[in-house]
Amino acid sequence: MIREEFFPTSVFGKDIKLDNNKLVEDIIAWSKKDPGVSKTNSKGWHSTTDMQNKPEYKTLVDEIMNASKEVFKEEFLDREPVIGNMWANINPTGATNTPHIHPNSHFSGVYYVNTNPKCGVLKIVDPRPGAQIIMPNRKKEKLPKHLWKEVLLDPVVGRILIFPAWLWHCVEVNQSNQLRISVSFNIIQHGF
C-alpha cells in the first residue's frame, strides 16, 4: 500500500548553553519588582512582554533569533524573523498555564531556564478539528505518532522549542517543589 503524510505540524527543538543560573537570578529579581500580568498563568508569575528589549537578556535573544532563522529556513520563509514579544514565566508548586494559542504571530516558543520533569510538561494538542470529532476504538498497543491526539513534551533546561503559533498548548501543573522558570516568545516575519 502507498502511504503519504500531508499537513504535518512541525515542532522544532534546539539545545543551547547559557548561564541559566544568572537568568534565574535576573528573572526572580524582576518578579520581585514587577507584579507582572495575568494571561494564561494560574498561580504563577507572567512578566510584561517586552523582555526582548532588556539588555540582560540579549544573549538569550540572540540564541532565539538563531533558532528562529533555522526554522524559517526549514519552512521556506522569505523574510527574516523578528521577535514580536517575549516574557518570563515563574510557576511555583501548583501553578499551571491554561490552554491557549498565540494570535497575530507565525511561531511561538519557549526556552527552559529552570525545570525538572515534574515541573509541568508542555502539552500540545492535535489541531485538526475533524480528528477530535471521530474517536475510534484503537488496539491496546503503542500507537505511532501520526495517530496521537496529544503530545506531552518534557521541559529540559537549556532547550528552545518553536512551534506554529496556532497550535493549542498548555503547561500542566507543577508537581515539584522547584520553581519552573521559562521564557516564552512569539516570532513574526519582518514587515508583518
N, CA and C atoms as an extended XYZ file, in Angstrom:
576
Properties=species:S:1:pos:R:3:atomname:S:1:resname:S:1:resid:I:1 pbc="F F F"
N         0.840       -1.183        0.000 N   MET     1
C         0.000        0.000        0.000 CA  MET     1
C         0.887        1.249        0.000 C   MET     1
N         0.477        2.230       -0.780 N   ILE     2
C         1.193        3.510       -0.821 CA  ILE     2
C         0.703        4.365        0.329 C   ILE     2
N         1.652        5.011        0.990 N   ARG     3
C         1.261        5.898        2.092 CA  ARG     3
C         2.053        7.193        2.002 C   ARG     3
N         1.347        8.310        2.099 N   GLU     4
C         1.970        9.623        2.153 CA  GLU     4
C         1.360       10.363        3.329 C   GLU     4
N         2.101       11.286        3.899 N   GLU     5
C         1.552       12.082        5.005 CA  GLU     5
C         1.517       13.538        4.581 C   GLU     5
N         0.359       14.165        4.777 N   PHE     6
C         0.166       15.559        4.415 CA  PHE     6
C        -0.214       16.362        5.661 C   PHE     6
N        -0.004       17.657        5.594 N   PHE     7
C        -0.383       18.597        6.645 CA  PHE     7
C         0.255       18.289        7.999 C   PHE     7
N         1.540       18.007        8.018 N   PRO     8
C         2.181       17.750        9.317 CA  PRO     8
C         2.331       19.038       10.124 C   PRO     8
N         2.417       18.891       11.423 N   THR     9
C         2.669       20.009       12.321 CA  THR     9
C         4.064       19.822       12.896 C   THR     9
N         4.969       20.704       12.541 N   SER    10
C         6.351       20.569       12.990 CA  SER    10
C         6.567       21.310       14.307 C   SER    10
N         7.274       20.649       15.221 N   VAL    11
C         7.728       21.263       16.462 CA  VAL    11
C         9.252       21.157       16.427 C   VAL    11
N         9.918       22.293       16.518 N   PHE    12
C        11.374       22.343       16.407 CA  PHE    12
C        11.998       22.485       17.792 C   PHE    12
N        13.127       21.861       17.995 N   GLY    13
C        13.843       21.968       19.261 CA  GLY    13
C        15.324       22.176       19.037 C   GLY    13
N        15.935       22.935       19.931 N   LYS    14
C        17.375       23.175       19.856 CA  LYS    14
C        17.907       23.339       21.275 C   LYS    14
N        18.963       22.599       21.595 N   ASP    15
C        19.606       22.718       22.904 CA  ASP    15
C        20.748       23.712       22.811 C   ASP    15
N        20.779       24.643       23.763 N   ILE    16
C        21.816       25.679       23.782 CA  ILE    16
C        22.438       25.745       25.175 C   ILE    16
N        23.574       26.397       25.254 N   LYS    17
C        24.253       26.545       26.539 CA  LYS    17
C        24.319       28.027       26.902 C   LYS    17
N        23.627       28.374       27.977 N   LEU    18
C        23.638       29.735       28.513 CA  LEU    18
C        23.899       29.650       30.009 C   LEU    18
N        24.159       30.779       30.623 N   ASP    19
C        24.309       30.832       32.073 CA  ASP    19
C        22.911       30.906       32.687 C   ASP    19
N        22.293       29.732       32.850 N   ASN    20
C        20.925       29.689       33.361 CA  ASN    20
C        20.830       30.143       34.812 C   ASN    20
N        21.897       29.973       35.592 N   ASN    21
C        21.878       30.464       36.977 CA  ASN    21
C        21.706       31.977       37.005 C   ASN    21
N        22.398       32.667       36.093 N   LYS    22
C        22.272       34.128       36.005 CA  LYS    22
C        20.867       34.512       35.533 C   LYS    22
N        20.328       33.750       34.566 N   LEU    23
C        18.965       34.021       34.111 CA  LEU    23
C        17.956       33.834       35.245 C   LEU    23
N        18.131       32.788       36.044 N   VAL    24
C        17.242       32.560       37.192 CA  VAL    24
C        17.288       33.768       38.126 C   VAL    24
N        18.503       34.218       38.460 N   GLU    25
C        18.658       35.385       39.352 CA  GLU    25
C        17.962       36.610       38.776 C   GLU    25
N        18.204       36.889       37.491 N   ASP    26
C        17.630       38.081       36.856 CA  ASP    26
C        16.107       38.023       36.810 C   ASP    26
N        15.564       36.855       36.462 N   ILE    27
C        14.110       36.722       36.340 CA  ILE    27
C        13.437       36.810       37.706 C   ILE    27
N        14.008       36.173       38.717 N   ILE    28
C        13.432       36.254       40.068 CA  ILE    28
C        13.503       37.689       40.590 C   ILE    28
N        14.621       38.370       40.350 N   ALA    29
C        14.750       39.773       40.775 CA  ALA    29
C        13.691       40.630       40.080 C   ALA    29
N        13.467       40.391       38.804 N   TRP    30
C        12.448       41.126       38.040 CA  TRP    30
C        11.062       40.877       38.640 C   TRP    30
N        10.774       39.621       38.988 N   SER    31
C         9.448       39.290       39.533 CA  SER    31
C         9.191       39.949       40.890 C   SER    31
N        10.260       40.248       41.625 N   LYS    32
C        10.098       40.899       42.931 CA  LYS    32
C         9.819       42.387       42.802 C   LYS    32
N        10.176       42.976       41.647 N   LYS    33
C         9.969       44.402       41.416 CA  LYS    33
C         8.711       44.702       40.610 C   LYS    33
N         8.215       43.691       39.891 N   ASP    34
C         7.130       43.909       38.933 CA  ASP    34
C         6.020       42.889       39.190 C   ASP    34
N         4.776       43.337       39.375 N   PRO    35
C         3.692       42.380       39.632 CA  PRO    35
C         3.366       41.494       38.428 C   PRO    35
N         3.839       41.871       37.239 N   GLY    36
C         3.574       41.079       36.049 CA  GLY    36
C         2.161       41.272       35.549 C   GLY    36
N         1.728       40.364       34.696 N   VAL    37
C         0.407       40.443       34.085 CA  VAL    37
C        -0.301       39.103       34.237 C   VAL    37
N        -1.603       39.127       34.044 N   SER    38
C        -2.390       37.898       34.109 CA  SER    38
C        -2.818       37.524       32.700 C   SER    38
N        -2.335       36.385       32.240 N   LYS    39
C        -2.683       35.895       30.894 CA  LYS    39
C        -3.209       34.471       31.049 C   LYS    39
N        -2.428       33.481       30.631 N   THR    40
C        -2.832       32.076       30.769 CA  THR    40
C        -2.318       31.477       32.066 C   THR    40
N        -1.552       32.245       32.806 N   ASN    41
C        -0.931       31.739       34.033 CA  ASN    41
C        -1.950       31.646       35.168 C   ASN    41
N        -1.897       30.533       35.869 N   SER    42
C        -2.733       30.323       37.043 CA  SER    42
C        -1.807       29.982       38.203 C   SER    42
N        -1.771       30.842       39.205 N   LYS    43
C        -0.932       30.697       40.396 CA  LYS    43
C         0.557       30.936       40.120 C   LYS    43
N         0.868       31.454       38.948 N   GLY    44
C         2.267       31.734       38.599 CA  GLY    44
C         2.444       33.189       38.223 C   GLY    44
N         3.697       33.571       37.964 N   TRP    45
C         4.024       34.944       37.566 CA  TRP    45
C         4.331       34.978       36.082 C   TRP    45
N         3.784       35.969       35.387 N   HIS    46
C         3.968       36.197       33.949 CA  HIS    46
C         4.459       37.632       33.824 C   HIS    46
N         5.664       37.821       33.318 N   SER    47
C         6.220       39.169       33.209 CA  SER    47
C         5.490       39.977       32.141 C   SER    47
N         5.833       41.240       32.055 N   THR    48
C         5.390       42.047       30.924 CA  THR    48
C         6.050       41.460       29.670 C   THR    48
N         5.589       41.853       28.512 N   THR    49
C         6.005       41.168       27.282 CA  THR    49
C         7.049       41.936       26.466 C   THR    49
N         7.912       42.648       27.158 N   ASP    50
C         8.967       43.406       26.481 CA  ASP    50
C        10.367       42.894       26.833 C   ASP    50
N        10.458       41.660       27.222 N   MET    51
C        11.723       41.088       27.694 CA  MET    51
C        12.837       41.187       26.653 C   MET    51
N        12.473       41.111       25.367 N   GLN    52
C        13.480       41.153       24.309 CA  GLN    52
C        14.214       42.484       24.251 C   GLN    52
N        13.681       43.507       24.893 N   ASN    53
C        14.306       44.833       24.887 CA  ASN    53
C        15.218       45.078       26.088 C   ASN    53
N        15.264       44.145       27.019 N   LYS    54
C        16.065       44.326       28.233 CA  LYS    54
C        17.481       43.793       27.987 C   LYS    54
N        18.502       44.623       28.225 N   PRO    55
C        19.877       44.244       27.870 CA  PRO    55
C        20.393       42.979       28.566 C   PRO    55
N        19.913       42.679       29.761 N   GLU    56
C        20.402       41.499       30.477 CA  GLU    56
C        19.997       40.182       29.813 C   GLU    56
N        19.064       40.242       28.855 N   TYR    57
C        18.610       39.024       28.177 CA  TYR    57
C        19.078       38.950       26.725 C   TYR    57
N        20.041       39.804       26.340 N   LYS    58
C        20.498       39.857       24.951 CA  LYS    58
C        21.046       38.527       24.453 C   LYS    58
N        21.810       37.816       25.276 N   THR    59
C        22.385       36.538       24.847 CA  THR    59
C        21.275       35.537       24.528 C   THR    59
N        20.247       35.493       25.352 N   LEU    60
C        19.117       34.618       25.087 CA  LEU    60
C        18.385       35.042       23.820 C   LEU    60
N        18.175       36.331       23.659 N   VAL    61
C        17.514       36.850       22.446 CA  VAL    61
C        18.297       36.421       21.198 C   VAL    61
N        19.626       36.533       21.249 N   ASP    62
C        20.460       36.134       20.106 CA  ASP    62
C        20.277       34.650       19.782 C   ASP    62
N        20.218       33.809       20.801 N   GLU    63
C        20.036       32.363       20.583 CA  GLU    63
C        18.645       32.056       20.019 C   GLU    63
N        17.634       32.756       20.512 N   ILE    64
C        16.276       32.571       19.983 CA  ILE    64
C        16.225       32.999       18.522 C   ILE    64
N        16.896       34.095       18.192 N   MET    65
C        16.929       34.554       16.800 CA  MET    65
C        17.649       33.545       15.907 C   MET    65
N        18.763       32.991       16.386 N   ASN    66
C        19.482       31.974       15.598 CA  ASN    66
C        18.585       30.767       15.334 C   ASN    66
N        17.896       30.293       16.367 N   ALA    67
C        16.993       29.153       16.207 CA  ALA    67
C        15.848       29.504       15.256 C   ALA    67
N        15.324       30.713       15.380 N   SER    68
C        14.217       31.140       14.517 CA  SER    68
C        14.645       31.207       13.051 C   SER    68
N        15.859       31.639       12.804 N   LYS    69
C        16.370       31.670       11.421 CA  LYS    69
C        16.443       30.251       10.853 C   LYS    69
N        16.829       29.296       11.675 N   GLU    70
C        16.857       27.898       11.224 CA  GLU    70
C        15.451       27.403       10.896 C   GLU    70
N        14.477       27.760       11.737 N   VAL    71
C        13.090       27.371       11.482 CA  VAL    71
C        12.597       28.012       10.189 C   VAL    71
N        12.876       29.289        9.994 N   PHE    72
C        12.434       29.978        8.778 CA  PHE    72
C        13.037       29.319        7.538 C   PHE    72
N        14.276       28.880        7.631 N   LYS    73
C        14.912       28.189        6.508 CA  LYS    73
C        14.185       26.863        6.227 C   LYS    73
N        13.891       26.105        7.284 N   GLU    74
C        13.179       24.828        7.143 CA  GLU    74
C        11.778       25.024        6.562 C   GLU    74
N        11.162       26.145        6.873 N   GLU    75
C         9.791       26.422        6.448 CA  GLU    75
C         9.716       27.212        5.133 C   GLU    75
N        10.869       27.475        4.507 N   PHE    76
C        10.947       28.180        3.232 CA  PHE    76
C        10.331       29.578        3.297 C   PHE    76
N        10.530       30.255        4.401 N   LEU    77
C        10.017       31.620        4.560 CA  LEU    77
C        11.047       32.604        4.015 C   LEU    77
N        10.568       33.626        3.303 N   ASP    78
C        11.486       34.501        2.575 CA  ASP    78
C        11.817       35.815        3.267 C   ASP    78
N        11.323       36.034        4.462 N   ARG    79
C        11.679       37.250        5.208 CA  ARG    79
C        12.370       36.838        6.497 C   ARG    79
N        13.051       37.773        7.105 N   GLU    80
C        13.760       37.496        8.350 CA  GLU    80
C        12.781       37.395        9.523 C   GLU    80
N        13.093       36.560       10.511 N   PRO    81
C        12.258       36.511       11.708 CA  PRO    81
C        12.500       37.723       12.606 C   PRO    81
N        11.464       38.090       13.331 N   VAL    82
C        11.523       39.177       14.303 CA  VAL    82
C        10.803       38.694       15.559 C   VAL    82
N        11.351       39.004       16.719 N   ILE    83
C        10.640       38.690       17.958 CA  ILE    83
C         9.541       39.726       18.140 C   ILE    83
N         8.308       39.257       18.130 N   GLY    84
C         7.173       40.158       18.331 CA  GLY    84
C         7.049       40.559       19.788 C   GLY    84
N         7.183       39.575       20.672 N   ASN    85
C         7.215       39.842       22.109 CA  ASN    85
C         7.828       38.636       22.818 C   ASN    85
N         8.208       38.859       24.067 N   MET    86
C         8.924       37.835       24.830 CA  MET    86
C         8.689       38.116       26.313 C   MET    86
N         8.520       37.049       27.100 N   TRP    87
C         8.217       37.229       28.515 CA  TRP    87
C         8.716       36.035       29.323 C   TRP    87
N         8.872       36.262       30.623 N   ALA    88
C         9.294       35.204       31.543 CA  ALA    88
C         8.087       34.669       32.299 C   ALA    88
N         8.176       33.394       32.663 N   ASN    89
C         7.140       32.734       33.455 CA  ASN    89
C         7.797       32.074       34.662 C   ASN    89
N         7.192       32.234       35.818 N   ILE    90
C         7.626       31.501       37.011 CA  ILE    90
C         6.412       30.738       37.528 C   ILE    90
N         6.515       29.417       37.515 N   ASN    91
C         5.437       28.573       38.020 CA  ASN    91
C         5.920       27.849       39.278 C   ASN    91
N         5.472       28.287       40.450 N   PRO    92
C         5.798       27.548       41.673 CA  PRO    92
C         4.934       26.282       41.766 C   PRO    92
N         5.092       25.538       42.807 N   THR    93
C         4.283       24.329       43.024 CA  THR    93
C         2.797       24.661       42.878 C   THR    93
N         2.082       23.856       42.100 N   GLY    94
C         0.645       24.049       41.912 CA  GLY    94
C         0.267       24.978       40.777 C   GLY    94
N         1.234       25.663       40.175 N   ALA    95
C         0.934       26.611       39.094 CA  ALA    95
C         0.821       25.885       37.757 C   ALA    95
N         0.094       26.511       36.841 N   THR    96
C        -0.139       25.939       35.517 CA  THR    96
C        -0.374       27.071       34.519 C   THR    96
N        -0.423       26.721       33.242 N   ASN    97
C        -0.832       27.654       32.196 CA  ASN    97
C        -1.945       26.983       31.397 C   ASN    97
N        -3.088       27.647       31.308 N   THR    98
C        -4.273       27.074       30.681 CA  THR    98
C        -4.111       26.993       29.155 C   THR    98
N        -4.921       26.158       28.488 N   PRO    99
C        -4.804       26.000       27.035 CA  PRO    99
C        -5.004       27.319       26.296 C   PRO    99
N        -4.140       27.537       25.289 N   HIS   100
C        -4.204       28.785       24.532 CA  HIS   100
C        -3.423       28.658       23.222 C   HIS   100
N        -3.588       29.669       22.381 N   ILE   101
C        -2.813       29.847       21.163 CA  ILE   101
C        -2.245       31.264       21.207 C   ILE   101
N        -1.464       31.646       20.205 N   HIS   102
C        -0.848       32.973       20.172 CA  HIS   102
C        -1.241       33.690       18.878 C   HIS   102
N        -2.355       34.415       18.881 N   PRO   103
C        -2.801       35.116       17.670 CA  PRO   103
C        -1.783       36.161       17.202 C   PRO   103
N        -1.856       36.482       15.928 N   ASN   104
C        -1.019       37.520       15.305 CA  ASN   104
C         0.473       37.202       15.337 C   ASN   104
N         0.814       35.935       15.373 N   SER   105
C         2.208       35.504       15.323 CA  SER   105
C         2.315       34.345       14.343 C   SER   105
N         3.518       34.129       13.846 N   HIS   106
C         3.750       32.988       12.961 CA  HIS   106
C         4.154       31.756       13.778 C   HIS   106
N         5.110       31.967       14.674 N   PHE   107
C         5.594       30.889       15.528 CA  PHE   107
C         5.630       31.364       16.970 C   PHE   107
N         5.514       30.415       17.876 N   SER   108
C         5.673       30.682       19.300 CA  SER   108
C         6.726       29.725       19.818 C   SER   108
N         7.250       30.046       20.980 N   GLY   109
C         8.271       29.163       21.519 CA  GLY   109
C         8.487       29.359       22.999 C   GLY   109
N         9.344       28.495       23.525 N   VAL   110
C         9.681       28.526       24.943 CA  VAL   110
C        11.143       28.141       25.098 C   VAL   110
N        11.793       28.753       26.085 N   TYR   111
C        13.136       28.370       26.484 CA  TYR   111
C        13.061       27.994       27.954 C   TYR   111
N        13.615       26.834       28.301 N   TYR   112
C        13.559       26.351       29.677 CA  TYR   112
C        14.802       26.784       30.447 C   TYR   112
N        14.585       27.608       31.462 N   VAL   113
C        15.661       28.160       32.282 CA  VAL   113
C        15.925       27.280       33.501 C   VAL   113
N        14.865       26.892       34.200 N   ASN   114
C        14.980       26.112       35.442 CA  ASN   114
C        13.766       25.191       35.526 C   ASN   114
N        14.017       23.895       35.527 N   THR   115
C        12.883       22.968       35.496 CA  THR   115
C        13.342       21.544       35.795 C   THR   115
N        12.375       20.662       35.944 N   ASN   116
C        12.620       19.224       36.022 CA  ASN   116
C        11.371       18.542       35.465 C   ASN   116
N        11.396       17.244       35.198 N   PRO   117
C        10.241       16.597       34.561 CA  PRO   117
C         8.920       16.721       35.321 C   PRO   117
N         8.943       16.961       36.636 N   LYS   118
C         7.691       17.085       37.398 CA  LYS   118
C         7.229       18.539       37.534 C   LYS   118
N         7.951       19.465       36.888 N   CYS   119
C         7.613       20.886       36.973 CA  CYS   119
C         6.466       21.288       36.057 C   CYS   119
N         5.967       20.378       35.246 N   GLY   120
C         4.879       20.701       34.335 CA  GLY   120
C         5.311       20.559       32.889 C   GLY   120
N         4.785       19.543       32.224 N   VAL   121
C         5.118       19.305       30.825 CA  VAL   121
C         4.345       20.258       29.931 C   VAL   121
N         4.869       20.483       28.736 N   LEU   122
C         4.162       21.240       27.710 CA  LEU   122
C         3.279       20.254       26.959 C   LEU   122
N         1.995       20.513       26.951 N   LYS   123
C         1.046       19.631       26.265 CA  LYS   123
C         0.577       20.319       25.004 C   LYS   123
N         0.757       19.655       23.856 N   ILE   124
C         0.248       20.172       22.588 CA  ILE   124
C        -0.832       19.217       22.093 C   ILE   124
N        -1.807       19.773       21.387 N   VAL   125
C        -2.994       19.009       21.011 CA  VAL   125
C        -3.148       19.014       19.490 C   VAL   125
N        -3.596       17.891       18.951 N   ASP   126
C        -3.858       17.757       17.515 CA  ASP   126
C        -4.724       18.926       17.057 C   ASP   126
N        -4.254       19.738       16.108 N   PRO   127
C        -5.000       20.932       15.715 CA  PRO   127
C        -6.133       20.681       14.729 C   PRO   127
N        -6.244       19.465       14.219 N   ARG   128
C        -7.260       19.188       13.202 CA  ARG   128
C        -8.626       18.971       13.860 C   ARG   128
N        -9.613       19.821       13.555 N   PRO   129
C       -10.919       19.673       14.198 CA  PRO   129
C       -11.557       18.310       13.934 C   PRO   129
N       -11.422       17.799       12.731 N   GLY   130
C       -12.025       16.512       12.405 CA  GLY   130
C       -11.468       15.372       13.232 C   GLY   130
N       -10.198       15.463       13.600 N   ALA   131
C        -9.575       14.401       14.395 CA  ALA   131
C       -10.166       14.339       15.802 C   ALA   131
N       -10.756       15.433       16.266 N   GLN   132
C       -11.359       15.454       17.601 CA  GLN   132
C       -12.821       14.993       17.574 C   GLN   132
N       -13.415       14.956       16.396 N   ILE   133
C       -14.816       14.554       16.276 CA  ILE   133
C       -14.950       13.035       16.242 C   ILE   133
N       -14.061       12.401       15.504 N   ILE   134
C       -14.127       10.945       15.357 CA  ILE   134
C       -13.037       10.318       16.225 C   ILE   134
N       -13.445        9.593       17.241 N   MET   135
C       -12.510        8.961       18.171 CA  MET   135
C       -12.741        7.446       18.158 C   MET   135
N       -12.233        6.735       17.133 N   PRO   136
C       -12.489        5.293       17.039 CA  PRO   136
C       -11.758        4.520       18.138 C   PRO   136
N       -12.271        3.339       18.430 N   ASN   137
C       -11.562        2.451       19.360 CA  ASN   137
C       -10.292        1.972       18.683 C   ASN   137
N        -9.203        1.958       19.438 N   ARG   138
C        -7.919        1.526       18.887 CA  ARG   138
C        -7.433        0.286       19.623 C   ARG   138
N        -6.537       -0.437       18.984 N   LYS   139
C        -5.915       -1.606       19.604 CA  LYS   139
C        -5.127       -1.154       20.824 C   LYS   139
N        -5.025       -2.003       21.811 N   LYS   140
C        -4.313       -1.681       23.058 CA  LYS   140
C        -2.825       -1.939       22.875 C   LYS   140
N        -2.184       -1.085       22.112 N   GLU   141
C        -0.741       -1.175       21.911 CA  GLU   141
C        -0.223        0.236       21.662 C   GLU   141
N         1.079        0.371       21.623 N   LYS   142
C         1.676        1.695       21.429 CA  LYS   142
C         1.335        2.212       20.032 C   LYS   142
N         0.718        3.381       19.986 N   LEU   143
C         0.305        3.965       18.715 CA  LEU   143
C         1.460        4.711       18.061 C   LEU   143
N         1.507        4.697       16.730 N   PRO   144
C         2.510        5.516       16.036 CA  PRO   144
C         2.160        6.997       16.185 C   PRO   144
N         3.155        7.861       16.043 N   LYS   145
C         2.964        9.305       16.263 CA  LYS   145
C         1.840        9.916       15.445 C   LYS   145
N         1.629        9.442       14.219 N   HIS   146
C         0.604       10.071       13.381 CA  HIS   146
C        -0.816        9.815       13.893 C   HIS   146
N        -0.986        8.959       14.901 N   LEU   147
C        -2.313        8.714       15.484 CA  LEU   147
C        -2.482        9.368       16.864 C   LEU   147
N        -1.459       10.010       17.355 N   TRP   148
C        -1.557       10.663       18.662 CA  TRP   148
C        -2.526       11.838       18.591 C   TRP   148
N        -3.297       12.053       19.657 N   LYS   149
C        -4.216       13.193       19.764 CA  LYS   149
C        -3.610       14.330       20.586 C   LYS   149
N        -2.639       13.977       21.434 N   GLU   150
C        -1.923       14.980       22.224 CA  GLU   150
C        -0.506       14.473       22.468 C   GLU   150
N         0.387       15.419       22.699 N   VAL   151
C         1.785       15.090       22.949 CA  VAL   151
C         2.227       15.832       24.200 C   VAL   151
N         2.929       15.136       25.080 N   LEU   152
C         3.475       15.734       26.289 CA  LEU   152
C         4.985       15.859       26.108 C   LEU   152
N         5.472       17.087       26.129 N   LEU   153
C         6.889       17.352       25.921 CA  LEU   153
C         7.532       17.742       27.251 C   LEU   153
N         8.494       16.940       27.681 N   ASP   154
C         9.186       17.237       28.937 CA  ASP   154
C         9.992       18.526       28.823 C   ASP   154
N         9.956       19.358       29.851 N   PRO   155
C        10.802       20.551       29.860 CA  PRO   155
C        12.245       20.135       30.142 C   PRO   155
N        13.170       20.640       29.351 N   VAL   156
C        14.589       20.312       29.510 CA  VAL   156
C        15.364       21.623       29.613 C   VAL   156
N        16.106       21.797       30.694 N   VAL   157
C        16.886       23.022       30.882 CA  VAL   157
C        17.816       23.218       29.687 C   VAL   157
N        17.813       24.436       29.133 N   GLY   158
C        18.681       24.754       28.010 CA  GLY   158
C        18.080       24.456       26.650 C   GLY   158
N        16.817       24.056       26.606 N   ARG   159
C        16.185       23.707       25.328 CA  ARG   159
C        15.225       24.800       24.888 C   ARG   159
N        15.299       25.128       23.601 N   ILE   160
C        14.334       26.009       22.946 CA  ILE   160
C        13.391       25.125       22.144 C   ILE   160
N        12.094       25.346       22.278 N   LEU   161
C        11.086       24.712       21.429 CA  LEU   161
C        10.382       25.810       20.641 C   LEU   161
N        10.161       25.563       19.351 N   ILE   162
C         9.449       26.510       18.491 CA  ILE   162
C         8.395       25.731       17.720 C   ILE   162
N         7.174       26.278       17.677 N   PHE   163
C         6.056       25.590       17.037 CA  PHE   163
C         5.107       26.633       16.444 C   PHE   163
N         4.206       26.222       15.542 N   PRO   164
C         3.264       27.188       14.964 CA  PRO   164
C         2.431       27.868       16.052 C   PRO   164
N         2.237       29.152       15.910 N   ALA   165
C         1.515       29.923       16.934 CA  ALA   165
C         0.057       29.506       17.067 C   ALA   165
N        -0.492       28.850       16.049 N   TRP   166
C        -1.884       28.407       16.086 CA  TRP   166
C        -2.062       27.063       16.790 C   TRP   166
N        -0.985       26.447       17.223 N   LEU   167
C        -1.065       25.122       17.852 CA  LEU   167
C        -1.506       25.265       19.315 C   LEU   167
N        -2.653       24.662       19.657 N   TRP   168
C        -3.149       24.730       21.028 CA  TRP   168
C        -2.166       24.035       21.961 C   TRP   168
N        -1.872       24.688       23.082 N   HIS   169
C        -0.922       24.137       24.047 CA  HIS   169
C        -1.230       24.668       25.438 C   HIS   169
N        -0.682       23.992       26.430 N   CYS   170
C        -0.817       24.409       27.821 CA  CYS   170
C         0.368       23.828       28.596 C   CYS   170
N         0.497       24.271       29.838 N   VAL   171
C         1.521       23.719       30.725 CA  VAL   171
C         0.801       23.052       31.877 C   VAL   171
N         1.100       21.784       32.079 N   GLU   172
C         0.445       21.062       33.160 CA  GLU   172
C         0.979       21.528       34.517 C   GLU   172
N         0.303       21.137       35.566 N   VAL   173
C         0.584       21.611       36.926 CA  VAL   173
C         2.002       21.245       37.376 C   VAL   173
N         2.659       22.217       37.989 N   ASN   174
C         3.974       21.959       38.590 CA  ASN   174
C         3.751       21.123       39.853 C   ASN   174
N         4.190       19.872       39.803 N   GLN   175
C         4.015       18.958       40.930 CA  GLN   175
C         5.303       18.758       41.710 C   GLN   175
N         6.260       19.643       41.509 N   SER   176
C         7.530       19.528       42.230 CA  SER   176
C         7.651       20.692       43.216 C   SER   176
N         8.705       20.671       44.006 N   ASN   177
C         8.986       21.771       44.941 CA  ASN   177
C         9.951       22.780       44.334 C   ASN   177
N        10.231       22.642       43.061 N   GLN   178
C        11.169       23.522       42.360 CA  GLN   178
C        10.395       24.532       41.526 C   GLN   178
N        10.915       25.743       41.413 N   LEU   179
C        10.306       26.728       40.530 CA  LEU   179
C        10.514       26.304       39.083 C   LEU   179
N         9.461       26.378       38.297 N   ARG   180
C         9.573       26.167       36.856 CA  ARG   180
C         9.712       27.543       36.240 C   ARG   180
N        10.891       27.840       35.704 N   ILE   181
C        11.142       29.146       35.103 CA  ILE   181
C        11.398       28.945       33.618 C   ILE   181
N        10.609       29.644       32.814 N   SER   182
C        10.751       29.549       31.368 CA  SER   182
C        10.606       30.936       30.757 C   SER   182
N        10.996       31.035       29.513 N   VAL   183
C        10.844       32.264       28.747 CA  VAL   183
C        10.058       31.906       27.495 C   VAL   183
N         8.968       32.605       27.266 N   SER   184
C         8.148       32.372       26.084 CA  SER   184
C         8.313       33.535       25.115 C   SER   184
N         8.034       33.270       23.847 N   PHE   185
C         8.225       34.317       22.834 CA  PHE   185
C         7.353       34.022       21.626 C   PHE   185
N         7.117       35.077       20.853 N   ASN   186
C         6.401       34.972       19.582 CA  ASN   186
C         7.287       35.518       18.477 C   ASN   186
N         7.258       34.837       17.332 N   ILE   187
C         8.060       35.216       16.178 CA  ILE   187
C         7.140       35.592       15.028 C   ILE   187
N         7.453       36.697       14.392 N   ILE   188
C         6.738       37.127       13.196 CA  ILE   188
C         7.747       37.323       12.072 C   ILE   188
N         7.255       37.472       10.836 N   GLN   189
C         8.125       37.799        9.721 CA  GLN   189
C         8.351       39.306        9.702 C   GLN   189
N         9.560       39.707        9.332 N   HIS   190
C         9.845       41.137        9.175 CA  HIS   190
C         8.820       41.760        8.227 C   HIS   190
N         8.222       42.875        8.635 N   GLY   191
C         7.245       43.560        7.817 CA  GLY   191
C         5.818       43.096        8.032 C   GLY   191
N         5.633       42.091        8.913 N   PHE   192
C         4.282       41.582        9.151 CA  PHE   192
C         3.517       42.528       10.048 C   PHE   192
